[in-house]
Amino acid sequence: MLDRLYLPLLGLAALAAIALSLVWPQGLGARSPGPFGHTPVQQTPAVQAAMKREADASQQRLTQTRQAVRSLQSQAIAPSQ
């Protein structure tokens, strides 16, 4: 391909990539600027409440599991009790 055609196209592609990077969301919690922006799903109150419920349930299951393991270990150490 001719350099006179290839290099300007490469420059335009680079500028397009830079322009896209300026408006594309930068992760789960970030918003896009201007007309492209919207509230991320993870920041809505309903989803945050669901995530908190899930984390609390997970913590409760972990606590119950640890308690069951401790109980089994104490029975193995002192079976007469």
mmCIF file of the N, C-alpha and C atoms, coordinates in Angstrom:
data_MODEL
# 
_entry.id   MODEL 
# 
loop_
_atom_site.group_PDB 
_atom_site.id 
_atom_site.type_symbol 
_atom_site.label_atom_id 
_atom_site.label_alt_id 
_atom_site.label_comp_id 
_atom_site.label_asym_id 
_atom_site.label_entity_id 
_atom_site.label_seq_id 
_atom_site.pdbx_PDB_ins_code 
_atom_site.Cartn_x 
_atom_site.Cartn_y 
_atom_site.Cartn_z 
_atom_site.occupancy 
_atom_site.B_iso_or_equiv 
_atom_site.pdbx_formal_charge 
_atom_site.auth_seq_id 
_atom_site.auth_comp_id 
_atom_site.auth_asym_id 
_atom_site.auth_atom_id 
_atom_site.pdbx_PDB_model_num 
ATOM 1   N N  . MET A 1 1  ? 0.850   -1.172  0.000  1.00 0.00 ? 1  MET A N  1 
ATOM 2   C CA . MET A 1 1  ? 0.000   0.000   0.000  1.00 0.00 ? 1  MET A CA 1 
ATOM 3   C C  . MET A 1 1  ? 0.897   1.238   0.000  1.00 0.00 ? 1  MET A C  1 
ATOM 4   N N  . LEU A 1 2  ? 0.475   2.266   -0.656 1.00 0.00 ? 2  LEU A N  1 
ATOM 5   C CA . LEU A 1 2  ? 1.260   3.488   -0.739 1.00 0.00 ? 2  LEU A CA 1 
ATOM 6   C C  . LEU A 1 2  ? 1.313   4.191   0.608  1.00 0.00 ? 2  LEU A C  1 
ATOM 7   N N  . ASP A 1 3  ? 2.485   4.764   0.905  1.00 0.00 ? 3  ASP A N  1 
ATOM 8   C CA . ASP A 1 3  ? 2.629   5.497   2.157  1.00 0.00 ? 3  ASP A CA 1 
ATOM 9   C C  . ASP A 1 3  ? 1.720   6.719   2.199  1.00 0.00 ? 3  ASP A C  1 
ATOM 10  N N  . ARG A 1 4  ? 1.476   7.329   1.050  1.00 0.00 ? 4  ARG A N  1 
ATOM 11  C CA . ARG A 1 4  ? 0.622   8.520   1.005  1.00 0.00 ? 4  ARG A CA 1 
ATOM 12  C C  . ARG A 1 4  ? -0.819  8.190   1.396  1.00 0.00 ? 4  ARG A C  1 
ATOM 13  N N  . LEU A 1 5  ? -1.216  6.967   1.232  1.00 0.00 ? 5  LEU A N  1 
ATOM 14  C CA . LEU A 1 5  ? -2.561  6.547   1.608  1.00 0.00 ? 5  LEU A CA 1 
ATOM 15  C C  . LEU A 1 5  ? -2.561  5.900   2.992  1.00 0.00 ? 5  LEU A C  1 
ATOM 16  N N  . TYR A 1 6  ? -1.534  5.116   3.268  1.00 0.00 ? 6  TYR A N  1 
ATOM 17  C CA . TYR A 1 6  ? -1.486  4.325   4.497  1.00 0.00 ? 6  TYR A CA 1 
ATOM 18  C C  . TYR A 1 6  ? -1.299  5.197   5.741  1.00 0.00 ? 6  TYR A C  1 
ATOM 19  N N  . LEU A 1 7  ? -0.340  6.116   5.708  1.00 0.00 ? 7  LEU A N  1 
ATOM 20  C CA . LEU A 1 7  ? -0.041  6.909   6.901  1.00 0.00 ? 7  LEU A CA 1 
ATOM 21  C C  . LEU A 1 7  ? -1.189  7.838   7.307  1.00 0.00 ? 7  LEU A C  1 
ATOM 22  N N  . PRO A 1 8  ? -1.862  8.538   6.390  1.00 0.00 ? 8  PRO A N  1 
ATOM 23  C CA . PRO A 1 8  ? -3.030  9.320   6.823  1.00 0.00 ? 8  PRO A CA 1 
ATOM 24  C C  . PRO A 1 8  ? -4.158  8.452   7.392  1.00 0.00 ? 8  PRO A C  1 
ATOM 25  N N  . LEU A 1 9  ? -4.375  7.275   6.801  1.00 0.00 ? 9  LEU A N  1 
ATOM 26  C CA . LEU A 1 9  ? -5.393  6.374   7.350  1.00 0.00 ? 9  LEU A CA 1 
ATOM 27  C C  . LEU A 1 9  ? -5.004  5.890   8.740  1.00 0.00 ? 9  LEU A C  1 
ATOM 28  N N  . LEU A 1 10 ? -3.727  5.625   8.935  1.00 0.00 ? 10 LEU A N  1 
ATOM 29  C CA . LEU A 1 10 ? -3.241  5.215   10.253 1.00 0.00 ? 10 LEU A CA 1 
ATOM 30  C C  . LEU A 1 10 ? -3.418  6.343   11.270 1.00 0.00 ? 10 LEU A C  1 
ATOM 31  N N  . GLY A 1 11 ? -3.149  7.575   10.848 1.00 0.00 ? 11 GLY A N  1 
ATOM 32  C CA . GLY A 1 11 ? -3.355  8.732   11.720 1.00 0.00 ? 11 GLY A CA 1 
ATOM 33  C C  . GLY A 1 11 ? -4.818  8.914   12.083 1.00 0.00 ? 11 GLY A C  1 
ATOM 34  N N  . LEU A 1 12 ? -5.709  8.760   11.096 1.00 0.00 ? 12 LEU A N  1 
ATOM 35  C CA . LEU A 1 12 ? -7.143  8.870   11.372 1.00 0.00 ? 12 LEU A CA 1 
ATOM 36  C C  . LEU A 1 12 ? -7.616  7.767   12.314 1.00 0.00 ? 12 LEU A C  1 
ATOM 37  N N  . ALA A 1 13 ? -7.091  6.565   12.135 1.00 0.00 ? 13 ALA A N  1 
ATOM 38  C CA . ALA A 1 13 ? -7.457  5.461   13.030 1.00 0.00 ? 13 ALA A CA 1 
ATOM 39  C C  . ALA A 1 13 ? -6.982  5.748   14.448 1.00 0.00 ? 13 ALA A C  1 
ATOM 40  N N  . ALA A 1 14 ? -5.792  6.329   14.582 1.00 0.00 ? 14 ALA A N  1 
ATOM 41  C CA . ALA A 1 14 ? -5.278  6.674   15.910 1.00 0.00 ? 14 ALA A CA 1 
ATOM 42  C C  . ALA A 1 14 ? -6.144  7.751   16.552 1.00 0.00 ? 14 ALA A C  1 
ATOM 43  N N  . LEU A 1 15 ? -6.519  8.776   15.786 1.00 0.00 ? 15 LEU A N  1 
ATOM 44  C CA . LEU A 1 15 ? -7.385  9.827   16.322 1.00 0.00 ? 15 LEU A CA 1 
ATOM 45  C C  . LEU A 1 15 ? -8.758  9.277   16.707 1.00 0.00 ? 15 LEU A C  1 
ATOM 46  N N  . ALA A 1 16 ? -9.282  8.368   15.910 1.00 0.00 ? 16 ALA A N  1 
ATOM 47  C CA . ALA A 1 16 ? -10.573 7.754   16.238 1.00 0.00 ? 16 ALA A CA 1 
ATOM 48  C C  . ALA A 1 16 ? -10.472 6.941   17.526 1.00 0.00 ? 16 ALA A C  1 
ATOM 49  N N  . ALA A 1 17 ? -9.366  6.229   17.712 1.00 0.00 ? 17 ALA A N  1 
ATOM 50  C CA . ALA A 1 17 ? -9.188  5.451   18.943 1.00 0.00 ? 17 ALA A CA 1 
ATOM 51  C C  . ALA A 1 17 ? -9.078  6.370   20.151 1.00 0.00 ? 17 ALA A C  1 
ATOM 52  N N  . ILE A 1 18 ? -8.379  7.494   20.003 1.00 0.00 ? 18 ILE A N  1 
ATOM 53  C CA . ILE A 1 18 ? -8.252  8.451   21.108 1.00 0.00 ? 18 ILE A CA 1 
ATOM 54  C C  . ILE A 1 18 ? -9.610  9.068   21.424 1.00 0.00 ? 18 ILE A C  1 
ATOM 55  N N  . ALA A 1 19 ? -10.371 9.449   20.394 1.00 0.00 ? 19 ALA A N  1 
ATOM 56  C CA . ALA A 1 19 ? -11.698 10.025  20.613 1.00 0.00 ? 19 ALA A CA 1 
ATOM 57  C C  . ALA A 1 19 ? -12.621 9.026   21.296 1.00 0.00 ? 19 ALA A C  1 
ATOM 58  N N  . LEU A 1 20 ? -12.552 7.776   20.896 1.00 0.00 ? 20 LEU A N  1 
ATOM 59  C CA . LEU A 1 20 ? -13.384 6.752   21.527 1.00 0.00 ? 20 LEU A CA 1 
ATOM 60  C C  . LEU A 1 20 ? -12.989 6.546   22.988 1.00 0.00 ? 20 LEU A C  1 
ATOM 61  N N  . SER A 1 21 ? -11.706 6.620   23.273 1.00 0.00 ? 21 SER A N  1 
ATOM 62  C CA . SER A 1 21 ? -11.261 6.425   24.658 1.00 0.00 ? 21 SER A CA 1 
ATOM 63  C C  . SER A 1 21 ? -11.725 7.559   25.566 1.00 0.00 ? 21 SER A C  1 
ATOM 64  N N  . LEU A 1 22 ? -11.986 8.728   24.994 1.00 0.00 ? 22 LEU A N  1 
ATOM 65  C CA . LEU A 1 22 ? -12.446 9.854   25.803 1.00 0.00 ? 22 LEU A CA 1 
ATOM 66  C C  . LEU A 1 22 ? -13.902 9.719   26.229 1.00 0.00 ? 22 LEU A C  1 
ATOM 67  N N  . VAL A 1 23 ? -14.691 8.955   25.500 1.00 0.00 ? 23 VAL A N  1 
ATOM 68  C CA . VAL A 1 23 ? -16.116 8.845   25.822 1.00 0.00 ? 23 VAL A CA 1 
ATOM 69  C C  . VAL A 1 23 ? -16.518 7.460   26.299 1.00 0.00 ? 23 VAL A C  1 
ATOM 70  N N  . TRP A 1 24 ? -15.633 6.492   26.271 1.00 0.00 ? 24 TRP A N  1 
ATOM 71  C CA . TRP A 1 24 ? -15.959 5.129   26.675 1.00 0.00 ? 24 TRP A CA 1 
ATOM 72  C C  . TRP A 1 24 ? -15.874 5.011   28.194 1.00 0.00 ? 24 TRP A C  1 
ATOM 73  N N  . PRO A 1 25 ? -16.775 4.279   28.855 1.00 0.00 ? 25 PRO A N  1 
ATOM 74  C CA . PRO A 1 25 ? -16.692 4.108   30.311 1.00 0.00 ? 25 PRO A CA 1 
ATOM 75  C C  . PRO A 1 25 ? -15.366 3.475   30.723 1.00 0.00 ? 25 PRO A C  1 
ATOM 76  N N  . GLN A 1 26 ? -14.875 3.898   31.868 1.00 0.00 ? 26 GLN A N  1 
ATOM 77  C CA . GLN A 1 26 ? -13.560 3.462   32.320 1.00 0.00 ? 26 GLN A CA 1 
ATOM 78  C C  . GLN A 1 26 ? -13.638 2.404   33.405 1.00 0.00 ? 26 GLN A C  1 
ATOM 79  N N  . GLY A 1 27 ? -14.643 1.601   33.424 1.00 0.00 ? 27 GLY A N  1 
ATOM 80  C CA . GLY A 1 27 ? -14.774 0.550   34.426 1.00 0.00 ? 27 GLY A CA 1 
ATOM 81  C C  . GLY A 1 27 ? -16.200 0.460   34.921 1.00 0.00 ? 27 GLY A C  1 
ATOM 82  N N  . LEU A 1 28 ? -16.397 -0.313  35.971 1.00 0.00 ? 28 LEU A N  1 
ATOM 83  C CA . LEU A 1 28 ? -17.751 -0.553  36.464 1.00 0.00 ? 28 LEU A CA 1 
ATOM 84  C C  . LEU A 1 28 ? -18.361 0.678   37.111 1.00 0.00 ? 28 LEU A C  1 
ATOM 85  N N  . GLY A 1 29 ? -17.567 1.475   37.811 1.00 0.00 ? 29 GLY A N  1 
ATOM 86  C CA . GLY A 1 29 ? -18.133 2.586   38.547 1.00 0.00 ? 29 GLY A CA 1 
ATOM 87  C C  . GLY A 1 29 ? -18.036 3.923   37.849 1.00 0.00 ? 29 GLY A C  1 
ATOM 88  N N  . ALA A 1 30 ? -17.303 4.013   36.743 1.00 0.00 ? 30 ALA A N  1 
ATOM 89  C CA . ALA A 1 30 ? -17.087 5.292   36.082 1.00 0.00 ? 30 ALA A CA 1 
ATOM 90  C C  . ALA A 1 30 ? -18.209 5.590   35.093 1.00 0.00 ? 30 ALA A C  1 
ATOM 91  N N  . ARG A 1 31 ? -18.421 6.866   34.865 1.00 0.00 ? 31 ARG A N  1 
ATOM 92  C CA . ARG A 1 31 ? -19.429 7.288   33.901 1.00 0.00 ? 31 ARG A CA 1 
ATOM 93  C C  . ARG A 1 31 ? -18.755 7.876   32.680 1.00 0.00 ? 31 ARG A C  1 
ATOM 94  N N  . SER A 1 32 ? -19.408 7.761   31.566 1.00 0.00 ? 32 SER A N  1 
ATOM 95  C CA . SER A 1 32 ? -18.949 8.437   30.357 1.00 0.00 ? 32 SER A CA 1 
ATOM 96  C C  . SER A 1 32 ? -19.383 9.894   30.440 1.00 0.00 ? 32 SER A C  1 
ATOM 97  N N  . PRO A 1 33 ? -18.608 10.792  29.869 1.00 0.00 ? 33 PRO A N  1 
ATOM 98  C CA . PRO A 1 33 ? -19.007 12.200  29.904 1.00 0.00 ? 33 PRO A CA 1 
ATOM 99  C C  . PRO A 1 33 ? -20.096 12.512  28.877 1.00 0.00 ? 33 PRO A C  1 
ATOM 100 N N  . GLY A 1 34 ? -20.761 13.615  29.112 1.00 0.00 ? 34 GLY A N  1 
ATOM 101 C CA . GLY A 1 34 ? -21.675 14.180  28.131 1.00 0.00 ? 34 GLY A CA 1 
ATOM 102 C C  . GLY A 1 34 ? -22.848 13.302  27.751 1.00 0.00 ? 34 GLY A C  1 
ATOM 103 N N  . PRO A 1 35 ? -23.192 13.300  26.480 1.00 0.00 ? 35 PRO A N  1 
ATOM 104 C CA . PRO A 1 35 ? -24.414 12.619  26.045 1.00 0.00 ? 35 PRO A CA 1 
ATOM 105 C C  . PRO A 1 35 ? -24.323 11.097  26.115 1.00 0.00 ? 35 PRO A C  1 
ATOM 106 N N  . PHE A 1 36 ? -23.125 10.551  26.291 1.00 0.00 ? 36 PHE A N  1 
ATOM 107 C CA . PHE A 1 36 ? -22.973 9.105   26.332 1.00 0.00 ? 36 PHE A CA 1 
ATOM 108 C C  . PHE A 1 36 ? -23.143 8.550   27.740 1.00 0.00 ? 36 PHE A C  1 
ATOM 109 N N  . GLY A 1 37 ? -23.119 9.426   28.743 1.00 0.00 ? 37 GLY A N  1 
ATOM 110 C CA . GLY A 1 37 ? -23.115 8.968   30.125 1.00 0.00 ? 37 GLY A CA 1 
ATOM 111 C C  . GLY A 1 37 ? -24.472 8.513   30.614 1.00 0.00 ? 37 GLY A C  1 
ATOM 112 N N  . HIS A 1 38 ? -24.459 7.553   31.511 1.00 0.00 ? 38 HIS A N  1 
ATOM 113 C CA . HIS A 1 38 ? -25.654 7.090   32.200 1.00 0.00 ? 38 HIS A CA 1 
ATOM 114 C C  . HIS A 1 38 ? -25.201 6.495   33.522 1.00 0.00 ? 38 HIS A C  1 
ATOM 115 N N  . THR A 1 39 ? -26.120 6.374   34.456 1.00 0.00 ? 39 THR A N  1 
ATOM 116 C CA . THR A 1 39 ? -25.785 5.809   35.755 1.00 0.00 ? 39 THR A CA 1 
ATOM 117 C C  . THR A 1 39 ? -25.483 4.328   35.601 1.00 0.00 ? 39 THR A C  1 
ATOM 118 N N  . PRO A 1 40 ? -24.298 3.894   36.034 1.00 0.00 ? 40 PRO A N  1 
ATOM 119 C CA . PRO A 1 40 ? -23.978 2.467   35.945 1.00 0.00 ? 40 PRO A CA 1 
ATOM 120 C C  . PRO A 1 40 ? -24.953 1.639   36.776 1.00 0.00 ? 40 PRO A C  1 
ATOM 121 N N  . VAL A 1 41 ? -25.204 0.434   36.329 1.00 0.00 ? 41 VAL A N  1 
ATOM 122 C CA . VAL A 1 41 ? -26.169 -0.443  36.984 1.00 0.00 ? 41 VAL A CA 1 
ATOM 123 C C  . VAL A 1 41 ? -25.763 -0.693  38.434 1.00 0.00 ? 41 VAL A C  1 
ATOM 124 N N  . GLN A 1 42 ? -24.464 -0.807  38.696 1.00 0.00 ? 42 GLN A N  1 
ATOM 125 C CA . GLN A 1 42 ? -23.996 -1.122  40.039 1.00 0.00 ? 42 GLN A CA 1 
ATOM 126 C C  . GLN A 1 42 ? -24.240 0.017   41.024 1.00 0.00 ? 42 GLN A C  1 
ATOM 127 N N  . GLN A 1 43 ? -24.533 1.224   40.533 1.00 0.00 ? 43 GLN A N  1 
ATOM 128 C CA . GLN A 1 43 ? -24.741 2.356   41.428 1.00 0.00 ? 43 GLN A CA 1 
ATOM 129 C C  . GLN A 1 43 ? -26.210 2.636   41.711 1.00 0.00 ? 43 GLN A C  1 
ATOM 130 N N  . THR A 1 44 ? -27.117 1.890   41.134 1.00 0.00 ? 44 THR A N  1 
ATOM 131 C CA . THR A 1 44 ? -28.532 2.112   41.414 1.00 0.00 ? 44 THR A CA 1 
ATOM 132 C C  . THR A 1 44 ? -28.858 1.557   42.801 1.00 0.00 ? 44 THR A C  1 
ATOM 133 N N  . PRO A 1 45 ? -29.772 2.194   43.528 1.00 0.00 ? 45 PRO A N  1 
ATOM 134 C CA . PRO A 1 45 ? -30.081 1.749   44.889 1.00 0.00 ? 45 PRO A CA 1 
ATOM 135 C C  . PRO A 1 45 ? -30.567 0.304   44.971 1.00 0.00 ? 45 PRO A C  1 
ATOM 136 N N  . ALA A 1 46 ? -31.356 -0.126  44.002 1.00 0.00 ? 46 ALA A N  1 
ATOM 137 C CA . ALA A 1 46 ? -31.876 -1.501  44.045 1.00 0.00 ? 46 ALA A CA 1 
ATOM 138 C C  . ALA A 1 46 ? -30.747 -2.518  43.931 1.00 0.00 ? 46 ALA A C  1 
ATOM 139 N N  . VAL A 1 47 ? -29.815 -2.276  43.041 1.00 0.00 ? 47 VAL A N  1 
ATOM 140 C CA . VAL A 1 47 ? -28.708 -3.217  42.856 1.00 0.00 ? 47 VAL A CA 1 
ATOM 141 C C  . VAL A 1 47 ? -27.774 -3.170  44.059 1.00 0.00 ? 47 VAL A C  1 
ATOM 142 N N  . GLN A 1 48 ? -27.539 -1.978  44.609 1.00 0.00 ? 48 GLN A N  1 
ATOM 143 C CA . GLN A 1 48 ? -26.694 -1.893  45.798 1.00 0.00 ? 48 GLN A CA 1 
ATOM 144 C C  . GLN A 1 48 ? -27.320 -2.642  46.969 1.00 0.00 ? 48 GLN A C  1 
ATOM 145 N N  . ALA A 1 49 ? -28.640 -2.547  47.119 1.00 0.00 ? 49 ALA A N  1 
ATOM 146 C CA . ALA A 1 49 ? -29.316 -3.281  48.189 1.00 0.00 ? 49 ALA A CA 1 
ATOM 147 C C  . ALA A 1 49 ? -29.202 -4.782  47.964 1.00 0.00 ? 49 ALA A C  1 
ATOM 148 N N  . ALA A 1 50 ? -29.354 -5.219  46.726 1.00 0.00 ? 50 ALA A N  1 
ATOM 149 C CA . ALA A 1 50 ? -29.221 -6.650  46.421 1.00 0.00 ? 50 ALA A CA 1 
ATOM 150 C C  . ALA A 1 50 ? -27.801 -7.135  46.681 1.00 0.00 ? 50 ALA A C  1 
ATOM 151 N N  . MET A 1 51 ? -26.815 -6.322  46.327 1.00 0.00 ? 51 MET A N  1 
ATOM 152 C CA . MET A 1 51 ? -25.422 -6.700  46.576 1.00 0.00 ? 51 MET A CA 1 
ATOM 153 C C  . MET A 1 51 ? -25.145 -6.786  48.075 1.00 0.00 ? 51 MET A C  1 
ATOM 154 N N  . LYS A 1 52 ? -25.736 -5.865  48.857 1.00 0.00 ? 52 LYS A N  1 
ATOM 155 C CA . LYS A 1 52 ? -25.549 -5.906  50.309 1.00 0.00 ? 52 LYS A CA 1 
ATOM 156 C C  . LYS A 1 52 ? -26.205 -7.149  50.896 1.00 0.00 ? 52 LYS A C  1 
ATOM 157 N N  . ARG A 1 53 ? -27.423 -7.483  50.433 1.00 0.00 ? 53 ARG A N  1 
ATOM 158 C CA . ARG A 1 53 ? -28.085 -8.697  50.915 1.00 0.00 ? 53 ARG A CA 1 
ATOM 159 C C  . ARG A 1 53 ? -27.254 -9.932  50.591 1.00 0.00 ? 53 ARG A C  1 
ATOM 160 N N  . GLU A 1 54 ? -26.709 -9.978  49.398 1.00 0.00 ? 54 GLU A N  1 
ATOM 161 C CA . GLU A 1 54 ? -25.897 -11.120 48.992 1.00 0.00 ? 54 GLU A CA 1 
ATOM 162 C C  . GLU A 1 54 ? -24.631 -11.221 49.840 1.00 0.00 ? 54 GLU A C  1 
ATOM 163 N N  . ALA A 1 55 ? -23.998 -10.086 50.105 1.00 0.00 ? 55 ALA A N  1 
ATOM 164 C CA . ALA A 1 55 ? -22.786 -10.094 50.926 1.00 0.00 ? 55 ALA A CA 1 
ATOM 165 C C  . ALA A 1 55 ? -23.102 -10.514 52.358 1.00 0.00 ? 55 ALA A C  1 
ATOM 166 N N  . ASP A 1 56 ? -24.219 -10.025 52.901 1.00 0.00 ? 56 ASP A N  1 
ATOM 167 C CA . ASP A 1 56 ? -24.611 -10.413 54.261 1.00 0.00 ? 56 ASP A CA 1 
ATOM 168 C C  . ASP A 1 56 ? -24.919 -11.903 54.343 1.00 0.00 ? 56 ASP A C  1 
ATOM 169 N N  . ALA A 1 57 ? -25.624 -12.426 53.350 1.00 0.00 ? 57 ALA A N  1 
ATOM 170 C CA . ALA A 1 57 ? -25.937 -13.860 53.339 1.00 0.00 ? 57 ALA A CA 1 
ATOM 171 C C  . ALA A 1 57 ? -24.665 -14.690 53.222 1.00 0.00 ? 57 ALA A C  1 
ATOM 172 N N  . SER A 1 58 ? -23.739 -14.241 52.421 1.00 0.00 ? 58 SER A N  1 
ATOM 173 C CA . SER A 1 58 ? -22.468 -14.951 52.270 1.00 0.00 ? 58 SER A CA 1 
ATOM 174 C C  . SER A 1 58 ? -21.695 -14.943 53.583 1.00 0.00 ? 58 SER A C  1 
ATOM 175 N N  . GLN A 1 59 ? -21.687 -13.807 54.252 1.00 0.00 ? 59 GLN A N  1 
ATOM 176 C CA . GLN A 1 59 ? -20.991 -13.717 55.540 1.00 0.00 ? 59 GLN A CA 1 
ATOM 177 C C  . GLN A 1 59 ? -21.649 -14.632 56.572 1.00 0.00 ? 59 GLN A C  1 
ATOM 178 N N  . GLN A 1 60 ? -22.973 -14.701 56.569 1.00 0.00 ? 60 GLN A N  1 
ATOM 179 C CA . GLN A 1 60 ? -23.683 -15.569 57.503 1.00 0.00 ? 60 GLN A CA 1 
ATOM 180 C C  . GLN A 1 60 ? -23.376 -17.040 57.223 1.00 0.00 ? 60 GLN A C  1 
ATOM 181 N N  . ARG A 1 61 ? -23.353 -17.427 55.946 1.00 0.00 ? 61 ARG A N  1 
ATOM 182 C CA . ARG A 1 61 ? -22.997 -18.813 55.600 1.00 0.00 ? 61 ARG A CA 1 
ATOM 183 C C  . ARG A 1 61 ? -21.572 -19.138 56.032 1.00 0.00 ? 61 ARG A C  1 
ATOM 184 N N  . LEU A 1 62 ? -20.671 -18.200 55.864 1.00 0.00 ? 62 LEU A N  1 
ATOM 185 C CA . LEU A 1 62 ? -19.280 -18.407 56.266 1.00 0.00 ? 62 LEU A CA 1 
ATOM 186 C C  . LEU A 1 62 ? -19.180 -18.584 57.779 1.00 0.00 ? 62 LEU A C  1 
ATOM 187 N N  . THR A 1 63 ? -19.901 -17.766 58.523 1.00 0.00 ? 63 THR A N  1 
ATOM 188 C CA . THR A 1 63 ? -19.898 -17.873 59.984 1.00 0.00 ? 63 THR A CA 1 
ATOM 189 C C  . THR A 1 63 ? -20.475 -19.212 60.429 1.00 0.00 ? 63 THR A C  1 
ATOM 190 N N  . GLN A 1 64 ? -21.577 -19.639 59.822 1.00 0.00 ? 64 GLN A N  1 
ATOM 191 C CA . GLN A 1 64 ? -22.177 -20.925 60.178 1.00 0.00 ? 64 GLN A CA 1 
ATOM 192 C C  . GLN A 1 64 ? -21.239 -22.082 59.852 1.00 0.00 ? 64 GLN A C  1 
ATOM 193 N N  . THR A 1 65 ? -20.555 -21.994 58.726 1.00 0.00 ? 65 THR A N  1 
ATOM 194 C CA . THR A 1 65 ? -19.617 -23.050 58.346 1.00 0.00 ? 65 THR A CA 1 
ATOM 195 C C  . THR A 1 65 ? -18.464 -23.127 59.329 1.00 0.00 ? 65 THR A C  1 
ATOM 196 N N  . ARG A 1 66 ? -17.923 -21.983 59.703 1.00 0.00 ? 66 ARG A N  1 
ATOM 197 C CA . ARG A 1 66 ? -16.821 -21.972 60.672 1.00 0.00 ? 66 ARG A CA 1 
ATOM 198 C C  . ARG A 1 66 ? -17.270 -22.525 62.019 1.00 0.00 ? 66 ARG A C  1 
ATOM 199 N N  . GLN A 1 67 ? -18.481 -22.165 62.425 1.00 0.00 ? 67 GLN A N  1 
ATOM 200 C CA . GLN A 1 67 ? -19.009 -22.661 63.689 1.00 0.00 ? 67 GLN A CA 1 
ATOM 201 C C  . GLN A 1 67 ? -19.195 -24.179 63.634 1.00 0.00 ? 67 GLN A C  1 
ATOM 202 N N  . ALA A 1 68 ? -19.670 -24.701 62.518 1.00 0.00 ? 68 ALA A N  1 
ATOM 203 C CA . ALA A 1 68 ? -19.845 -26.148 62.374 1.00 0.00 ? 68 ALA A CA 1 
ATOM 204 C C  . ALA A 1 68 ? -18.500 -26.867 62.409 1.00 0.00 ? 68 ALA A C  1 
ATOM 205 N N  . VAL A 1 69 ? -17.489 -26.293 61.764 1.00 0.00 ? 69 VAL A N  1 
ATOM 206 C CA . VAL A 1 69 ? -16.160 -26.909 61.776 1.00 0.00 ? 69 VAL A CA 1 
ATOM 207 C C  . VAL A 1 69 ? -15.588 -26.905 63.186 1.00 0.00 ? 69 VAL A C  1 
ATOM 208 N N  . ARG A 1 70 ? -15.743 -25.800 63.900 1.00 0.00 ? 70 ARG A N  1 
ATOM 209 C CA . ARG A 1 70 ? -15.255 -25.744 65.289 1.00 0.00 ? 70 ARG A CA 1 
ATOM 210 C C  . ARG A 1 70 ? -15.958 -26.785 66.154 1.00 0.00 ? 70 ARG A C  1 
ATOM 211 N N  . SER A 1 71 ? -17.259 -26.941 65.948 1.00 0.00 ? 71 SER A N  1 
ATOM 212 C CA . SER A 1 71 ? -18.016 -27.923 66.717 1.00 0.00 ? 71 SER A CA 1 
ATOM 213 C C  . SER A 1 71 ? -17.515 -29.334 66.434 1.00 0.00 ? 71 SER A C  1 
ATOM 214 N N  . LEU A 1 72 ? -17.300 -29.647 65.159 1.00 0.00 ? 72 LEU A N  1 
ATOM 215 C CA . LEU A 1 72 ? -16.789 -30.973 64.804 1.00 0.00 ? 72 LEU A CA 1 
ATOM 216 C C  . LEU A 1 72 ? -15.388 -31.198 65.352 1.00 0.00 ? 72 LEU A C  1 
ATOM 217 N N  . GLN A 1 73 ? -14.560 -30.175 65.325 1.00 0.00 ? 73 GLN A N  1 
ATOM 218 C CA . GLN A 1 73 ? -13.202 -30.312 65.846 1.00 0.00 ? 73 GLN A CA 1 
ATOM 219 C C  . GLN A 1 73 ? -13.214 -30.518 67.357 1.00 0.00 ? 73 GLN A C  1 
ATOM 220 N N  . SER A 1 74 ? -14.093 -29.801 68.044 1.00 0.00 ? 74 SER A N  1 
ATOM 221 C CA . SER A 1 74 ? -14.152 -29.967 69.497 1.00 0.00 ? 74 SER A CA 1 
ATOM 222 C C  . SER A 1 74 ? -14.699 -31.346 69.863 1.00 0.00 ? 74 SER A C  1 
ATOM 223 N N  . GLN A 1 75 ? -15.613 -31.894 69.063 1.00 0.00 ? 75 GLN A N  1 
ATOM 224 C CA . GLN A 1 75 ? -16.114 -33.246 69.310 1.00 0.00 ? 75 GLN A CA 1 
ATOM 225 C C  . GLN A 1 75 ? -15.029 -34.281 69.042 1.00 0.00 ? 75 GLN A C  1 
ATOM 226 N N  . ALA A 1 76 ? -14.180 -34.027 68.063 1.00 0.00 ? 76 ALA A N  1 
ATOM 227 C CA . ALA A 1 76 ? -13.099 -34.968 67.758 1.00 0.00 ? 76 ALA A CA 1 
ATOM 228 C C  . ALA A 1 76 ? -12.045 -34.959 68.852 1.00 0.00 ? 76 ALA A C  1 
ATOM 229 N N  . ILE A 1 77 ? -11.825 -33.791 69.451 1.00 0.00 ? 77 ILE A N  1 
ATOM 230 C CA . ILE A 1 77 ? -10.817 -33.685 70.511 1.00 0.00 ? 77 ILE A CA 1 
ATOM 231 C C  . ILE A 1 77 ? -11.348 -34.288 71.806 1.00 0.00 ? 77 ILE A C  1 
ATOM 232 N N  . ALA A 1 78 ? -12.590 -33.966 72.152 1.00 0.00 ? 78 ALA A N  1 
ATOM 233 C CA . ALA A 1 78 ? -13.185 -34.458 73.393 1.00 0.00 ? 78 ALA A CA 1 
ATOM 234 C C  . ALA A 1 78 ? -14.503 -35.162 73.064 1.00 0.00 ? 78 ALA A C  1 
ATOM 235 N N  . PRO A 1 79 ? -14.463 -36.429 72.643 1.00 0.00 ? 79 PRO A N  1 
ATOM 236 C CA . PRO A 1 79 ? -15.698 -37.112 72.234 1.00 0.00 ? 79 PRO A CA 1 
ATOM 237 C C  . PRO A 1 79 ? -16.662 -37.392 73.390 1.00 0.00 ? 79 PRO A C  1 
ATOM 238 N N  . SER A 1 80 ? -16.201 -37.365 74.625 1.00 0.00 ? 80 SER A N  1 
ATOM 239 C CA . SER A 1 80 ? -17.084 -37.675 75.755 1.00 0.00 ? 80 SER A CA 1 
ATOM 240 C C  . SER A 1 80 ? -18.059 -36.544 76.045 1.00 0.00 ? 80 SER A C  1 
ATOM 241 N N  . GLN A 1 81 ? -17.812 -35.377 75.572 1.00 0.00 ? 81 GLN A N  1 
ATOM 242 C CA . GLN A 1 81 ? -18.685 -34.239 75.884 1.00 0.00 ? 81 GLN A CA 1 
ATOM 243 C C  . GLN A 1 81 ? -19.786 -34.090 74.895 1.00 0.00 ? 81 GLN A C  1 
# 
